[in-house]
Amino acid sequence: MNNIKLLNNEIEVALRILILLNTIDRVIDEQLIILYDYAILHSNDFDSKQNSILPNSPFRKEELTIKVKLIKKALEILSQKQLIDVIYNENGIYYTSNKLTNLFLNRLTSVYSKKLQKQAKWVKKHFKKYDEQNIKKYFENTMSKWDSEFSMYGLFSEGSNYAK
């Protein structure tokens, strides 16, 4: 019997991207998709009043780099299935929802998909006052807070086995 990974596989990530693109309703690049995907899952990192979908972990900074391959694969799947549009221009490659995105998402009724939709709406509202460059700076500032959190766990201290 095959072992099927139910969470954090390319299909589950693709679902999050579909919900995100449908909610954001504008063209965004891959880097912003990665950041927004993180914010959907860990909204409490940005607003203490929010309940994150995933629990906080001292290793969540690495989560961003691990997700890059998954997000690339998910975007490829969504593009091949024509559930999103890919836009190429002089500034790069951008992604956006299309008619099929909404048709597909309207069929979803699970509690998890509703929770993702709620979090995507929060992401849209929370980051609407920032332009793309300032969103990336905002994430950098938030990540710098995580470095001090890692230090609390002793993960990157001189004597730690993890730092080697």
C-alpha positions in Angstrom: 0.0 0.0 0.0 1.3 3.5 -0.9 1.9 5.9 1.9 0.0 9.1 1.0 1.0 12.3 2.6 -2.3 14.2 3.3 -0.9 17.5 4.5 1.8 19.6 2.8 1.7 17.7 -0.4 1.5 19.5 -3.7 -2.3 18.9 -4.0 -3.0 20.4 -0.5 -0.6 23.3 -1.3 -2.4 23.8 -4.7 -5.7 24.1 -2.8 -4.3 26.8 -0.6 -2.9 28.6 -3.7 -6.3 28.4 -5.5 -8.0 29.9 -2.4 -5.3 32.6 -2.1 -5.4 33.7 -5.7 -9.2 33.7 -5.8 -9.3 35.8 -2.6 -6.5 38.2 -3.5 -8.0 38.7 -7.0 -4.9 40.2 -8.6 -1.7 39.0 -10.2 1.1 38.1 -7.9 4.5 36.5 -8.3 5.7 33.2 -6.8 7.6 34.9 -4.0 4.5 36.7 -2.8 2.5 33.4 -3.0 5.1 31.8 -0.8 4.8 34.6 1.8 1.1 34.8 1.7 0.8 31.0 2.0 2.9 31.2 5.1 0.7 34.0 6.5 -2.4 31.9 5.9 -1.0 29.1 8.0 0.7 31.2 10.6 -1.4 34.4 10.9 -0.7 34.7 14.7 2.9 35.6 13.8 1.5 38.8 12.3 -1.5 39.5 14.5 -1.7 38.1 18.0 -5.5 38.2 17.8 -5.4 35.6 15.0 -5.6 31.9 15.5 -3.0 30.2 13.2 -4.0 27.1 11.4 -0.7 25.5 12.3 0.9 25.6 15.7 4.0 27.8 16.2 7.3 26.0 15.9 10.8 27.2 16.5 11.6 25.9 13.0 9.0 27.8 11.0 11.5 30.0 9.4 12.8 27.0 7.5 9.3 26.2 6.5 9.5 29.0 3.9 12.5 27.4 2.1 11.0 23.9 2.3 7.8 25.0 0.7 9.4 26.5 -2.4 9.6 23.2 -4.2 6.0 22.3 -3.2 4.7 25.6 -4.3 6.5 25.4 -7.7 5.0 21.9 -8.2 1.5 23.1 -7.1 1.7 26.1 -9.5 2.7 23.7 -12.3 -0.3 21.4 -11.6 -2.7 24.3 -11.4 -1.4 25.8 -14.6 -1.6 22.4 -16.4 -5.2 21.9 -15.3 -6.0 25.5 -16.4 -7.2 26.4 -12.9 -5.0 29.5 -12.8 -3.6 31.8 -15.4 0.1 32.4 -15.8 1.2 35.8 -17.0 4.6 36.4 -18.5 5.9 40.0 -18.8 9.1 42.0 -18.6 8.9 42.0 -14.8 8.7 38.2 -14.4 6.1 35.5 -14.1 2.8 36.2 -12.3 -0.2 34.1 -11.4 -3.9 34.9 -11.1 -7.2 33.2 -10.7 -9.5 32.7 -13.6 -13.2 31.5 -14.2 -12.3 27.9 -13.5 -10.7 28.8 -10.1 -13.9 30.1 -8.7 -16.0 27.3 -10.3 -13.7 24.7 -8.7 -13.6 26.4 -5.3 -17.4 26.7 -5.1 -17.6 22.9 -5.0 -15.5 22.7 -1.8 -17.5 22.4 1.4 -15.0 21.0 3.9 -14.3 22.7 7.2 -10.6 22.9 6.3 -11.3 24.7 3.0 -13.6 27.2 4.8 -10.9 27.8 7.4 -8.4 28.5 4.6 -10.8 30.9 2.9 -11.3 32.8 6.1 -7.5 33.0 6.6 -7.0 34.1 3.0 -9.5 36.9 3.5 -7.5 38.0 6.6 -4.3 38.0 4.6 -5.9 40.2 1.9 -7.2 42.6 4.5 -4.0 42.6 6.6 -1.6 43.2 3.7 -3.8 45.5 1.5 -2.0 48.7 2.7 1.4 47.4 1.6 2.8 47.4 -1.9 4.8 44.3 -3.0 8.2 45.6 -1.9 6.9 46.6 1.6 5.2 43.3 2.1 8.5 41.6 1.6 10.2 44.0 4.0 7.4 43.3 6.5 8.1 39.6 6.3 11.8 40.2 6.8 11.1 42.2 9.9 8.8 39.5 11.3 11.4 36.8 10.5 14.1 38.8 12.5 11.8 38.3 15.5 12.0 34.6 15.0 15.8 34.6 15.2 15.5 35.8 18.8 12.9 33.2 19.4 15.3 30.5 18.1 17.9 31.8 20.6 15.4 31.3 23.4 15.3 27.6 22.5 19.1 27.5 22.5 19.1 26.2 19.0 21.7 28.5 17.6 23.9 29.1 20.7 27.6 28.3 20.7 27.2 25.1 22.8 24.2 23.8 21.0 24.5 20.6 19.0 21.9 22.1 16.5 24.2 25.0 15.6 26.9 22.7 14.3 
